[in-house]
Amino acid sequence: MRMVVLFSGGSDSLLATLIACDEYNPEEVILATYDNGVLIDVEKAGINYSQVKRATDIGVEWRIFDIHRPFHRWGLRGLERRILRLGWNPVCLDCKFCMLFHALEKLDPDVIVTGDRESRKYPEQTPEAKAFWEEMCDEYNCEYFTPLWDWKKRDVYEELARRGVSVRGSEPKCMLAGSWKKPVSEKKVERYLEGLRKRLLGLRSTP
């Protein structure tokens, strides 16, 4: 079994990796950090790679993948117009789409793991977005595993401490982070996801 983790290097993705390794006992683990072109110090994501290697006997590989071209095409191009039209910033949904699409198309995973925790503040971590990511993975006969979905941040730190794992350094900083002001309604997120469904269908049907 090949497991691919969308690995930011922060506490959530670190713990999600450890839980997923316990759950699936995969033969191969790829910690996939995605550089969308607007990250600062993307190499910081690798600081906690050693923590994963130390905590498991499974073969683990950390890699940085460059997705700045598709992210510029699907996420940044026309972003200002979309924000003005929608009244909120959907760029994190586009970024997550780019990461997942690359992982599914290029890495041939049996399971994709994320450290997502349910939140209305982050559109890509809303229940309706999670349902779409699961749907997207189903198209590739791949499982989408989010072990921390119902966890609070304090629970994450407590579990890492219980496992004797310390979180070192910090994850890369996205220059677009914090570009939202308030939670986005389910209806608005669903409407945007419908466009992503059409995008996926178009990409899947292109030879």
Wavefront OBJ file of the C-alpha trace (Angstrom):
o trace
v 0.000 0.000 0.000
v 1.214 3.464 -0.893
v 0.182 6.294 1.397
v 0.515 9.937 0.397
v 0.270 12.605 3.087
v -0.465 16.226 2.217
v 2.290 17.334 4.563
v 2.627 20.960 5.627
v 5.056 20.019 8.370
v 2.831 21.418 11.114
v 1.436 19.617 14.143
v -1.788 18.505 12.410
v -0.163 16.857 9.404
v 2.527 15.350 11.663
v -0.003 13.667 13.958
v -2.251 12.646 11.055
v 0.743 10.868 9.510
v 1.487 8.936 12.695
v -2.143 7.911 13.212
v -2.480 6.861 9.569
v 0.681 4.747 9.782
v -0.773 2.975 12.822
v -4.101 2.492 11.063
v -2.898 1.226 7.676
v 0.657 -0.039 8.223
v 1.568 0.916 4.615
v 4.638 -0.347 2.783
v 5.436 3.138 1.480
v 4.744 6.649 2.747
v 5.305 9.836 0.760
v 5.144 13.091 2.691
v 4.125 15.451 -0.103
v 4.729 19.159 0.480
v 3.321 21.359 -2.257
v 4.925 24.636 -3.291
v 2.221 26.743 -4.914
v 4.558 29.662 -5.622
v 3.295 31.835 -2.762
v 4.832 29.921 0.154
v 7.630 31.401 2.249
v 10.361 28.994 3.428
v 8.755 25.852 1.995
v 11.750 23.832 3.233
v 10.530 24.316 6.806
v 7.991 21.585 6.153
v 10.821 19.063 6.274
v 11.866 19.886 9.837
v 9.383 17.403 11.285
v 10.157 14.749 8.669
v 12.743 13.335 11.058
v 10.045 13.065 13.728
v 8.016 10.795 11.472
v 11.015 8.639 10.606
v 11.897 8.285 14.253
v 8.361 7.301 15.259
v 7.788 4.575 12.656
v 9.687 1.717 11.035
v 7.911 2.249 7.717
v 9.872 3.588 4.773
v 9.099 7.311 4.641
v 10.098 9.765 1.929
v 9.653 13.545 2.067
v 9.339 15.405 -1.256
v 8.515 18.934 -2.388
v 6.343 19.199 -5.496
v 6.066 22.364 -7.562
v 2.454 23.170 -8.476
v 2.848 26.887 -9.075
v 1.789 26.640 -12.739
v -1.587 24.937 -12.233
v -2.190 27.025 -9.108
v -1.512 30.215 -11.058
v -3.845 29.040 -13.803
v -6.694 27.797 -11.601
v -6.184 29.772 -8.393
v -4.503 33.117 -9.006
v -5.612 34.061 -12.504
v -8.738 36.166 -12.217
v -8.743 35.830 -8.422
v -9.524 39.490 -7.778
v -12.574 39.324 -10.031
v -13.772 36.147 -8.322
v -13.413 37.694 -4.871
v -15.392 40.762 -5.934
v -18.078 38.612 -7.559
v -18.349 36.052 -4.745
v -17.745 38.294 -1.748
v -15.224 35.844 -0.280
v -11.858 34.339 -1.191
v -12.002 30.805 -2.684
v -8.256 30.499 -3.330
v -7.670 27.812 -0.685
v -10.196 25.551 -2.410
v -8.299 25.966 -5.676
v -4.985 25.269 -3.934
v -6.313 22.091 -2.315
v -7.691 20.991 -5.675
v -4.257 21.441 -7.267
v -2.551 19.423 -4.525
v -5.033 16.569 -4.629
v -5.128 16.425 -8.410
v -1.327 16.180 -8.595
v -1.192 13.496 -5.896
v -3.900 11.417 -7.559
v -2.554 11.780 -11.091
v 1.182 11.499 -10.421
v 1.733 9.520 -7.217
v -0.753 6.639 -7.616
v -1.798 6.487 -3.942
v -4.004 3.917 -2.268
v -4.827 6.406 0.465
v -4.359 10.156 0.841
v -3.998 11.522 4.350
v -4.555 15.092 5.520
v -4.452 16.821 8.880
v -7.657 18.726 8.167
v -9.855 19.612 11.132
v -13.447 20.683 10.539
v -13.786 24.456 10.297
v -16.105 26.978 8.699
v -13.316 29.536 8.744
v -11.347 27.612 6.125
v -13.521 26.720 3.098
v -11.300 23.761 2.184
v -11.959 22.225 5.621
v -15.744 22.485 5.645
v -17.897 19.321 5.595
v -19.063 20.014 2.044
v -15.459 20.417 0.868
v -14.468 17.180 2.615
v -17.278 15.395 0.776
v -15.920 16.716 -2.528
v -12.330 15.659 -1.755
v -13.644 12.178 -0.920
v -15.600 12.154 -4.178
v -12.478 13.243 -6.047
v -10.420 10.429 -4.509
v -13.156 7.897 -5.293
v -12.674 8.721 -8.974
v -9.160 7.260 -8.625
v -10.110 4.342 -6.360
v -8.253 6.040 -3.535
v -9.316 6.523 0.090
v -9.317 9.986 1.676
v -8.379 9.757 5.359
v -8.799 12.668 7.800
v -8.121 11.248 11.270
v -8.210 14.632 13.049
v -11.511 15.840 11.622
v -13.291 16.115 14.984
v -10.218 17.094 17.026
v -9.442 20.386 18.730
v -5.964 21.899 18.496
v -5.325 21.210 22.171
v -6.129 17.530 21.600
v -3.492 17.412 18.862
v -0.751 18.760 21.113
v -1.775 16.451 23.955
v -1.661 13.378 21.712
v 1.743 14.341 20.320
v 3.012 14.763 23.885
v 1.552 11.369 24.845
v 3.450 9.813 21.945
v 6.639 11.581 23.012
v 6.762 13.563 19.786
v 7.787 17.207 19.856
v 6.845 19.678 17.147
v 9.920 21.497 15.952
v 10.101 24.652 13.909
v 7.095 25.879 11.983
v 5.352 25.128 8.734
v 5.810 27.320 5.648
v 3.864 30.567 5.575
v 1.456 31.166 2.725
v 1.350 34.775 1.590
v -2.390 34.410 0.963
v -3.135 33.120 4.475
v -5.515 35.288 6.441
v -7.103 36.724 3.304
v -10.575 35.853 4.578
v -12.611 37.756 7.166
v -15.476 35.532 8.264
v -16.857 31.997 7.884
v -18.304 31.140 4.489
v -21.780 29.642 4.274
v -22.369 26.066 3.158
v -24.365 27.261 0.146
v -21.534 29.488 -1.101
v -18.918 26.761 -0.728
v -21.143 24.195 -2.455
v -21.685 26.555 -5.365
v -17.941 26.977 -5.842
v -17.307 23.248 -5.494
v -19.702 22.669 -8.371
v -17.252 24.546 -10.571
v -14.421 22.343 -9.309
v -16.472 19.254 -10.162
v -16.812 20.503 -13.735
v -13.078 21.221 -13.834
v -12.274 17.696 -12.654
v -14.658 16.181 -15.186
v -12.990 18.170 -17.961
v -9.510 17.138 -16.860
v -10.489 13.476 -16.521
v -12.079 13.408 -19.966
v -9.033 14.970 -21.674
v -6.739 12.314 -23.215
l 1 2 3 4 5 6 7 8 9 10 11 12 13 14 15 16 17 18 19 20 21 22 23 24 25 26 27 28 29 30 31 32 33 34 35 36 37 38 39 40 41 42 43 44 45 46 47 48 49 50 51 52 53 54 55 56 57 58 59 60 61 62 63 64 65 66 67 68 69 70 71 72 73 74 75 76 77 78 79 80 81 82 83 84 85 86 87 88 89 90 91 92 93 94 95 96 97 98 99 100 101 102 103 104 105 106 107 108 109 110 111 112 113 114 115 116 117 118 119 120 121 122 123 124 125 126 127 128 129 130 131 132 133 134 135 136 137 138 139 140 141 142 143 144 145 146 147 148 149 150 151 152 153 154 155 156 157 158 159 160 161 162 163 164 165 166 167 168 169 170 171 172 173 174 175 176 177 178 179 180 181 182 183 184 185 186 187 188 189 190 191 192 193 194 195 196 197 198 199 200 201 202 203 204 205 206 207
